[in-house]
Amino acid sequence: MLVLITYDVNTQDAAGRKRLRQIAKQCVNYGQRVQCSVFECLLDAAQCRTLQAKLCRIMDPEKDSLRFYYLGNHYESKIEHFGVKETYMPEDALIL
């Protein structure tokens, strides 16, 4: 299923900047960054629970926000893209 993960981390202190880097690093391990604090991740249920647990351990619930949007397996018709960046389709071949 395609999961859209968004986060907002309070970076007013060094601890917040560290949390921001740690959350971004975990998200990169599971998906593609599509905007600064937005990732599209193609996950199965177990991967999704694992990633949620990791991110919830990193974040400070008193200062930070984390959202998961479940777009499901038939996500192609649920995404519209406008603007500069190319559209990212998680199941397409990746050419390096």
N, CA, C and O atoms as a printed pandas DataFrame, in Angstrom:
     atom_number atom_name residue_name chain_id  residue_number  x_coord  y_coord  z_coord
0              1         N          MET        A               1    0.844   -1.177    0.000
1              2        CA          MET        A               1    0.000    0.000    0.000
2              3         C          MET        A               1    0.887    1.237    0.000
3              4         O          MET        A               1    1.993    1.227    0.540
4              5         N          LEU        A               2    0.389    2.290   -0.608
5              6        CA          LEU        A               2    1.134    3.548   -0.606
6              7         C          LEU        A               2    0.726    4.348    0.617
7              8         O          LEU        A               2   -0.460    4.562    0.865
8              9         N          VAL        A               3    1.714    4.786    1.376
9             10        CA          VAL        A               3    1.484    5.575    2.580
10            11         C          VAL        A               3    2.209    6.907    2.406
11            12         O          VAL        A               3    3.392    6.943    2.068
12            13         N          LEU        A               4    1.498    7.974    2.636
13            14        CA          LEU        A               4    2.086    9.314    2.610
14            15         C          LEU        A               4    2.396    9.690    4.052
15            16         O          LEU        A               4    1.504    9.699    4.900
16            17         N          ILE        A               5    3.646    9.997    4.328
17            18        CA          ILE        A               5    4.072   10.339    5.681
18            19         C          ILE        A               5    4.497   11.798    5.683
19            20         O          ILE        A               5    5.316   12.224    4.869
20            21         N          THR        A               6    3.925   12.557    6.613
21            22        CA          THR        A               6    4.289   13.962    6.767
22            23         C          THR        A               6    4.669   14.203    8.222
23            24         O          THR        A               6    4.151   13.557    9.133
24            25         N          TYR        A               7    5.577   15.139    8.418
25            26        CA          TYR        A               7    5.978   15.440    9.794
26            27         C          TYR        A               7    6.333   16.904    9.927
27            28         O          TYR        A               7    6.727   17.567    8.968
28            29         N          ASP        A               8    6.183   17.381   11.136
29            30        CA          ASP        A               8    6.540   18.750   11.492
30            31         C          ASP        A               8    7.276   18.654   12.824
31            32         O          ASP        A               8    6.682   18.304   13.844
32            33         N          VAL        A               9    8.544   18.960   12.810
33            34        CA          VAL        A               9    9.379   18.832   14.004
34            35         C          VAL        A               9    9.804   20.228   14.451
35            36         O          VAL        A               9   10.267   21.034   13.645
36            37         N          ASN        A              10    9.644   20.500   15.726
37            38        CA          ASN        A              10   10.070   21.772   16.302
38            39         C          ASN        A              10   11.601   21.789   16.334
39            40         O          ASN        A              10   12.219   20.982   17.030
40            41         N          THR        A              11   12.204   22.701   15.586
41            42        CA          THR        A              11   13.668   22.750   15.463
42            43         C          THR        A              11   14.263   23.977   16.151
43            44         O          THR        A              11   15.313   24.468   15.736
44            45         N          GLN        A              12   13.608   24.472   17.188
45            46        CA          GLN        A              12   14.119   25.649   17.887
46            47         C          GLN        A              12   15.344   25.356   18.737
47            48         O          GLN        A              12   16.052   26.281   19.136
48            49         N          ASP        A              13   15.607   24.082   19.022
49            50        CA          ASP        A              13   16.804   23.729   19.795
50            51         C          ASP        A              13   17.552   22.595   19.095
51            52         O          ASP        A              13   17.054   22.019   18.127
52            53         N          ALA        A              14   18.724   22.287   19.579
53            54        CA          ALA        A              14   19.569   21.260   18.967
54            55         C          ALA        A              14   18.897   19.891   18.996
55            56         O          ALA        A              14   19.043   19.108   18.057
56            57         N          ALA        A              15   18.167   19.601   20.061
57            58        CA          ALA        A              15   17.490   18.306   20.161
58            59         C          ALA        A              15   16.440   18.163   19.060
59            60         O          ALA        A              15   16.281   17.083   18.491
60            61         N          GLY        A              16   15.730   19.239   18.761
61            62        CA          GLY        A              16   14.733   19.216   17.700
62            63         C          GLY        A              16   15.357   19.021   16.331
63            64         O          GLY        A              16   14.825   18.280   15.506
64            65         N          ARG        A              17   16.476   19.677   16.084
65            66        CA          ARG        A              17   17.171   19.509   14.802
66            67         C          ARG        A              17   17.673   18.081   14.655
67            68         O          ARG        A              17   17.678   17.532   13.553
68            69         N          LYS        A              18   18.093   17.480   15.759
69            70        CA          LYS        A              18   18.535   16.081   15.727
70            71         C          LYS        A              18   17.350   15.157   15.425
71            72         O          LYS        A              18   17.478   14.231   14.624
72            73         N          ARG        A              19   16.193   15.403   16.063
73            74        CA          ARG        A              19   14.998   14.594   15.787
74            75         C          ARG        A              19   14.598   14.705   14.322
75            76         O          ARG        A              19   14.235   13.707   13.699
76            77         N          LEU        A              20   14.663   15.908   13.773
77            78        CA          LEU        A              20   14.317   16.122   12.376
78            79         C          LEU        A              20   15.197   15.268   11.460
79            80         O          LEU        A              20   14.693   14.605   10.553
80            81         N          ARG        A              21   16.498   15.287   11.695
81            82        CA          ARG        A              21   17.421   14.483   10.875
82            83         C          ARG        A              21   17.143   12.996   11.030
83            84         O          ARG        A              21   17.181   12.253   10.049
84            85         N          GLN        A              22   16.865   12.556   12.252
85            86        CA          GLN        A              22   16.617   11.136   12.496
86            87         C          GLN        A              22   15.318   10.665   11.826
87            88         O          GLN        A              22   15.272    9.576   11.254
88            89         N          ILE        A              23   14.283   11.476   11.897
89            90        CA          ILE        A              23   13.019   11.106   11.254
90            91         C          ILE        A              23   13.201   11.043    9.741
91            92         O          ILE        A              23   12.751   10.091    9.103
92            93         N          ALA        A              24   13.852   12.039    9.165
93            94        CA          ALA        A              24   14.086   12.046    7.720
94            95         C          ALA        A              24   14.906   10.827    7.300
95            96         O          ALA        A              24   14.620   10.215    6.271
96            97         N          LYS        A              25   15.916   10.475    8.081
97            98        CA          LYS        A              25   16.763    9.323    7.755
98            99         C          LYS        A              25   15.941    8.031    7.749
99           100         O          LYS        A              25   16.111    7.194    6.862
100          101         N          GLN        A              26   15.066    7.867    8.720
101          102        CA          GLN        A              26   14.224    6.670    8.758
102          103         C          GLN        A              26   13.280    6.631    7.558
103          104         O          GLN        A              26   13.094    5.579    6.945
104          105         N          CYS        A              27   12.689    7.767    7.224
105          106        CA          CYS        A              27   11.762    7.807    6.086
106          107         C          CYS        A              27   12.471    7.501    4.772
107          108         O          CYS        A              27   11.912    6.817    3.915
108          109         N          VAL        A              28   13.684    7.995    4.604
109          110        CA          VAL        A              28   14.460    7.716    3.386
110          111         C          VAL        A              28   14.687    6.215    3.236
111          112         O          VAL        A              28   14.742    5.707    2.115
112          113         N          ASN        A              29   14.819    5.505    4.346
113          114        CA          ASN        A              29   15.027    4.062    4.298
114          115         C          ASN        A              29   13.810    3.307    3.777
115          116         O          ASN        A              29   13.933    2.154    3.361
116          117         N          TYR        A              30   12.646    3.933    3.793
117          118        CA          TYR        A              30   11.407    3.254    3.422
118          119         C          TYR        A              30   10.721    3.826    2.193
119          120         O          TYR        A              30    9.836    3.178    1.633
120          121         N          GLY        A              31   11.103    5.017    1.758
121          122        CA          GLY        A              31   10.380    5.609    0.638
122          123         C          GLY        A              31   11.121    6.742   -0.021
123          124         O          GLY        A              31   12.335    6.889    0.126
124          125         N          GLN        A              32   10.371    7.541   -0.749
125          126        CA          GLN        A              32   10.916    8.622   -1.556
126          127         C          GLN        A              32   10.431    9.960   -1.012
127          128         O          GLN        A              32    9.236   10.159   -0.794
128          129         N          ARG        A              33   11.376   10.877   -0.795
129          130        CA          ARG        A              33   11.000   12.237   -0.383
130          131         C          ARG        A              33   10.377   12.925   -1.592
131          132         O          ARG        A              33   10.969   12.953   -2.671
132          133         N          VAL        A              34    9.181   13.481   -1.407
133          134        CA          VAL        A              34    8.519   14.206   -2.493
134          135         C          VAL        A              34    8.425   15.697   -2.201
135          136         O          VAL        A              34    8.240   16.492   -3.123
136          137         N          GLN        A              35    8.548   16.089   -0.942
137          138        CA          GLN        A              35    8.684   17.480   -0.529
138          139         C          GLN        A              35    9.511   17.468    0.751
139          140         O          GLN        A              35    9.862   16.399    1.250
140          141         N          CYS        A              36    9.822   18.632    1.281
141          142        CA          CYS        A              36   10.759   18.705    2.407
142          143         C          CYS        A              36   10.432   17.751    3.552
143          144         O          CYS        A              36   11.316   17.022    4.003
144          145         N          SER        A              37    9.226   17.734    4.021
145          146        CA          SER        A              37    8.849   16.869    5.141
146          147         C          SER        A              37    7.726   15.920    4.750
147          148         O          SER        A              37    6.847   15.610    5.553
148          149         N          VAL        A              38    7.771   15.461    3.490
149          150        CA          VAL        A              38    6.729   14.573    2.965
150          151         C          VAL        A              38    7.394   13.423    2.212
151          152         O          VAL        A              38    8.240   13.635    1.343
152          153         N          PHE        A              39    6.993   12.209    2.564
153          154        CA          PHE        A              39    7.523   11.015    1.923
154          155         C          PHE        A              39    6.394   10.143    1.416
155          156         O          PHE        A              39    5.355   10.022    2.065
156          157         N          GLU        A              40    6.598    9.527    0.242
157          158        CA          GLU        A              40    5.707    8.495   -0.265
158          159         C          GLU        A              40    6.426    7.171   -0.073
159          160         O          GLU        A              40    7.547    6.983   -0.546
160          161         N          CYS        A              41    5.765    6.254    0.629
161          162        CA          CYS        A              41    6.385    4.970    0.960
162          163         C          CYS        A              41    5.471    3.838    0.530
163          164         O          CYS        A              41    4.286    3.829    0.865
164          165         N          LEU        A              42    6.017    2.882   -0.211
165          166        CA          LEU        A              42    5.281    1.689   -0.599
166          167         C          LEU        A              42    5.596    0.627    0.451
167          168         O          LEU        A              42    6.701    0.084    0.478
168          169         N          LEU        A              43    4.623    0.330    1.318
169          170        CA          LEU        A              43    4.865   -0.513    2.484
170          171         C          LEU        A              43    3.820   -1.617    2.585
171          172         O          LEU        A              43    2.687   -1.459    2.130
172          173         N          ASP        A              44    4.214   -2.735    3.188
173          174        CA          ASP        A              44    3.209   -3.702    3.598
174          175         C          ASP        A              44    2.832   -3.370    5.043
175          176         O          ASP        A              44    3.433   -2.480    5.644
176          177         N          ALA        A              45    1.860   -4.061    5.598
177          178        CA          ALA        A              45    1.348   -3.719    6.934
178          179         C          ALA        A              45    2.436   -3.810    8.002
179          180         O          ALA        A              45    2.504   -2.958    8.887
180          181         N          ALA        A              46    3.281   -4.828    7.928
181          182        CA          ALA        A              46    4.343   -4.993    8.929
182          183         C          ALA        A              46    5.371   -3.876    8.843
183          184         O          ALA        A              46    5.807   -3.349    9.867
184          185         N          GLN        A              47    5.757   -3.515    7.633
185          186        CA          GLN        A              47    6.710   -2.412    7.456
186          187         C          GLN        A              47    6.125   -1.110    7.975
187          188         O          GLN        A              47    6.828   -0.306    8.588
188          189         N          CYS        A              48    4.854   -0.904    7.732
189          190        CA          CYS        A              48    4.198    0.320    8.177
190          191         C          CYS        A              48    4.201    0.407    9.706
191          192         O          CYS        A              48    4.516    1.458   10.263
192          193         N          ARG        A              49    3.856   -0.677   10.381
193          194        CA          ARG        A              49    3.869   -0.689   11.851
194          195         C          ARG        A              49    5.284   -0.469   12.383
195          196         O          ARG        A              49    5.476    0.255   13.359
196          197         N          THR        A              50    6.272   -1.094   11.742
197          198        CA          THR        A              50    7.667   -0.941   12.157
198          199         C          THR        A              50    8.105    0.515   12.021
199          200         O          THR        A              50    8.694    1.076   12.946
200          201         N          LEU        A              51    7.822    1.123   10.881
201          202        CA          LEU        A              51    8.218    2.512   10.658
202          203         C          LEU        A              51    7.489    3.444   11.629
203          204         O          LEU        A              51    8.100    4.359   12.182
204          205         N          GLN        A              52    6.197    3.220   11.836
205          206        CA          GLN        A              52    5.458    4.043   12.795
206          207         C          GLN        A              52    6.099    3.978   14.175
207          208         O          GLN        A              52    6.278    5.006   14.829
208          209         N          ALA        A              53    6.444    2.779   14.616
209          210        CA          ALA        A              53    7.053    2.613   15.943
210          211         C          ALA        A              53    8.385    3.354   16.018
211          212         O          ALA        A              53    8.669    4.021   17.013
212          213         N          LYS        A              54    9.199    3.241   14.975
213          214        CA          LYS        A              54   10.496    3.927   14.962
214          215         C          LYS        A              54   10.318    5.438   15.040
215          216         O          LYS        A              54   10.990    6.110   15.821
216          217         N          LEU        A              55    9.410    5.966   14.227
217          218        CA          LEU        A              55    9.214    7.415   14.191
218          219         C          LEU        A              55    8.605    7.934   15.488
219          220         O          LEU        A              55    8.957    9.018   15.952
220          221         N          CYS        A              56    7.700    7.170   16.069
221          222        CA          CYS        A              56    7.085    7.596   17.337
222          223         C          CYS        A              56    8.091    7.584   18.481
223          224         O          CYS        A              56    7.966    8.367   19.423
224          225         N          ARG        A              57    9.087    6.705   18.408
225          226        CA          ARG        A              57   10.144    6.702   19.429
226          227         C          ARG        A              57   11.058    7.918   19.282
227          228         O          ARG        A              57   11.603    8.405   20.273
228          229         N          ILE        A              58   11.228    8.404   18.074
229          230        CA          ILE        A              58   12.111    9.543   17.819
230          231         C          ILE        A              58   11.423   10.863   18.162
231          232         O          ILE        A              58   12.030   11.730   18.791
232          233         N          MET        A              59   10.182   11.022   17.763
233          234        CA          MET        A              59    9.488   12.311   17.908
234          235         C          MET        A              59    9.201   12.651   19.365
235          236         O          MET        A              59    9.160   11.777   20.231
236          237         N          ASP        A              60    9.006   13.932   19.609
237          238        CA          ASP        A              60    8.572   14.420   20.917
238          239         C          ASP        A              60    7.094   14.789   20.773
239          240         O          ASP        A              60    6.780   15.796   20.139
240          241         N          PRO        A              61    6.178   13.999   21.347
241          242        CA          PRO        A              61    4.746   14.252   21.142
242          243         C          PRO        A              61    4.266   15.589   21.711
243          244         O          PRO        A              61    3.168   16.040   21.386
244          245         N          GLU        A              62    5.071   16.216   22.545
245          246        CA          GLU        A              62    4.710   17.527   23.087
246          247         C          GLU        A              62    5.091   18.660   22.139
247          248         O          GLU        A              62    4.578   19.772   22.263
248          249         N          LYS        A              63    5.998   18.382   21.183
249          250        CA          LYS        A              63    6.513   19.437   20.302
250          251         C          LYS        A              63    6.354   19.144   18.817
251          252         O          LYS        A              63    6.330   20.070   18.007
252          253         N          ASP        A              64    6.245   17.874   18.447
253          254        CA          ASP        A              64    6.292   17.466   17.044
254          255         C          ASP        A              64    4.966   16.857   16.597
255          256         O          ASP        A              64    4.114   16.509   17.414
256          257         N          SER        A              65    4.817   16.739   15.291
257          258        CA          SER        A              65    3.614   16.165   14.693
258          259         C          SER        A              65    4.022   15.175   13.611
259          260         O          SER        A              65    4.963   15.415   12.854
260          261         N          LEU        A              66    3.308   14.069   13.549
261          262        CA          LEU        A              66    3.575   13.018   12.567
262          263         C          LEU        A              66    2.238   12.536   12.033
263          264         O          LEU        A              66    1.331   12.241   12.810
264          265         N          ARG        A              67    2.103   12.450   10.694
265          266        CA          ARG        A              67    0.853   11.996   10.081
266          267         C          ARG        A              67    1.128   10.909    9.061
267          268         O          ARG        A              67    2.099   10.982    8.307
268          269         N          PHE        A              68    0.270    9.902    9.043
269          270        CA          PHE        A              68    0.301    8.834    8.055
270          271         C          PHE        A              68   -1.014    8.879    7.282
271          272         O          PHE        A              68   -2.086    8.833    7.886
272          273         N          TYR        A              69   -0.945    8.968    5.956
273          274        CA          TYR        A              69   -2.129    8.933    5.094
274          275         C          TYR        A              69   -2.047    7.642    4.289
275          276         O          TYR        A              69   -1.076    7.418    3.566
276          277         N          TYR        A              70   -3.057    6.801    4.411
277          278        CA          TYR        A              70   -3.062    5.494    3.757
278          279         C          TYR        A              70   -3.807    5.599    2.428
279          280         O          TYR        A              70   -5.034    5.700    2.395
280          281         N          LEU        A              71   -3.043    5.572    1.332
281          282        CA          LEU        A              71   -3.629    5.701    0.008
282          283         C          LEU        A              71   -3.979    4.348   -0.599
283          284         O          LEU        A              71   -4.656    4.290   -1.625
284          285         N          GLY        A              72   -3.530    3.266    0.019
285          286        CA          GLY        A              72   -3.909    1.924   -0.423
286          287         C          GLY        A              72   -3.100    1.417   -1.601
287          288         O          GLY        A              72   -2.053    1.960   -1.953
288          289         N          ASN        A              73   -3.625    0.350   -2.199
289          290        CA          ASN        A              73   -2.932   -0.308   -3.312
290          291         C          ASN        A              73   -3.303    0.291   -4.664
291          292         O          ASN        A              73   -2.559    0.131   -5.631
292          293         N          HIS        A              74   -4.427    0.968   -4.745
293          294        CA          HIS        A              74   -4.868    1.561   -6.015
294          295         C          HIS        A              74   -4.749    3.082   -5.904
295          296         O          HIS        A              74   -5.735    3.812   -6.006
296          297         N          TYR        A              75   -3.535    3.527   -5.696
297          298        CA          TYR        A              75   -3.263    4.925   -5.408
298          299         C          TYR        A              75   -3.090    5.788   -6.650
299          300         O          TYR        A              75   -3.146    7.014   -6.549
300          301         N          GLU        A              76   -2.881    5.186   -7.818
301          302        CA          GLU        A              76   -2.560    5.960   -9.016
302          303         C          GLU        A              76   -3.603    7.033   -9.307
303          304         O          GLU        A              76   -3.249    8.148   -9.689
304          305         N          SER        A              77   -4.883    6.715   -9.131
305          306        CA          SER        A              77   -5.936    7.676   -9.438
306          307         C          SER        A              77   -6.163    8.676   -8.298
307          308         O          SER        A              77   -6.969    9.595   -8.437
308          309         N          LYS        A              78   -5.469    8.507   -7.186
309          310        CA          LYS        A              78   -5.644    9.392   -6.034
310          311         C          LYS        A              78   -4.584   10.480   -5.969
311          312         O          LYS        A              78   -4.628   11.341   -5.089
312          313         N          ILE        A              79   -3.630   10.448   -6.897
313          314        CA          ILE        A              79   -2.519   11.399   -6.871
314          315         C          ILE        A              79   -2.542   12.253   -8.131
315          316         O          ILE        A              79   -2.581   11.733   -9.246
316          317         N          GLU        A              80   -2.517   13.566   -7.941
317          318        CA          GLU        A              80   -2.352   14.495   -9.049
318          319         C          GLU        A              80   -1.131   15.335   -8.743
319          320         O          GLU        A              80   -0.928   15.758   -7.605
320          321         N          HIS        A              81   -0.320   15.575   -9.753
321          322        CA          HIS        A              81    0.908   16.339   -9.548
322          323         C          HIS        A              81    0.927   17.517  -10.505
323          324         O          HIS        A              81    0.627   17.372  -11.690
324          325         N          PHE        A              82    1.281   18.680   -9.986
325          326        CA          PHE        A              82    1.412   19.889  -10.796
326          327         C          PHE        A              82    2.727   20.554  -10.421
327          328         O          PHE        A              82    3.094   20.576   -9.246
328          329         N          GLY        A              83    3.418   21.080  -11.371
329          330        CA          GLY        A              83    4.619   21.844  -11.058
330          331         C          GLY        A              83    5.896   21.191  -11.528
331          332         O          GLY        A              83    5.894   20.313  -12.391
332          333         N          VAL        A              84    6.975   21.637  -10.944
333          334        CA          VAL        A              84    8.316   21.386  -11.444
334          335         C          VAL        A              84    8.800   19.955  -11.335
335          336         O          VAL        A              84    9.266   19.386  -12.322
336          337         N          LYS        A              85    8.702   19.369  -10.172
337          338        CA          LYS        A              85    9.301   18.055   -9.965
338          339         C          LYS        A              85    8.562   17.000  -10.768
339          340         O          LYS        A              85    7.349   17.075  -10.965
340          341         N          GLU        A              86    9.326   16.012  -11.228
341          342        CA          GLU        A              86    8.712   14.905  -11.951
342          343         C          GLU        A              86    7.873   14.068  -11.007
343          344         O          GLU        A              86    8.160   13.973   -9.814
344          345         N          THR        A              87    6.842   13.468  -11.552
345          346        CA          THR        A              87    5.996   12.576  -10.762
346          347         C          THR        A              87    6.785   11.321  -10.429
347          348         O          THR        A              87    7.499   10.779  -11.272
348          349         N          TYR        A              88    6.649   10.871   -9.206
349          350        CA          TYR        A              88    7.328    9.676   -8.734
350          351         C          TYR        A              88    6.294    8.565   -8.599
351          352         O          TYR        A              88    5.310    8.715   -7.875
352          353         N          MET        A              89    6.509    7.468   -9.284
353          354        CA          MET        A              89    5.648    6.305   -9.159
354          355         C          MET        A              89    6.466    5.190   -8.503
355          356         O          MET        A              89    7.415    4.692   -9.108
356          357         N          PRO        A              90    6.120    4.794   -7.288
357          358        CA          PRO        A              90    6.958    3.884   -6.507
358          359         C          PRO        A              90    7.179    2.516   -7.122
359          360         O          PRO        A              90    8.161    1.849   -6.798
360          361         N          GLU        A              91    6.288    2.084   -8.000
361          362        CA          GLU        A              91    6.459    0.745   -8.592
362          363         C          GLU        A              91    7.200    0.764   -9.915
363          364         O          GLU        A              91    7.496   -0.296  -10.466
364          365         N          ASP        A              92    7.509    1.950  -10.442
365          366        CA          ASP        A              92    8.259    2.043  -11.692
366          367         C          ASP        A              92    9.710    1.624  -11.470
367          368         O          ASP        A              92   10.209    1.631  -10.345
368          369         N          ALA        A              93   10.366    1.263  -12.550
369          370        CA          ALA        A              93   11.784    0.889  -12.493
370          371         C          ALA        A              93   12.620    2.111  -12.118
371          372         O          ALA        A              93   12.345    3.228  -12.558
372          373         N          LEU        A              94   13.629    1.881  -11.310
373          374        CA          LEU        A              94   14.541    2.941  -10.906
374          375         C          LEU        A              94   15.840    2.779  -11.679
375          376         O          LEU        A              94   16.494    1.740  -11.589
376          377         N          ILE        A              95   16.210    3.794  -12.432
377          378        CA          ILE        A              95   17.428    3.737  -13.242
378          379         C          ILE        A              95   18.460    4.646  -12.600
379          380         O          ILE        A              95   18.209    5.834  -12.397
380          381         N          LEU        A              96   19.612    4.093  -12.285
381          382        CA          LEU        A              96   20.679    4.864  -11.649
382          383         C          LEU        A              96   21.735    5.249  -12.640
383          384         O          LEU        A              96   22.713    5.903  -12.279
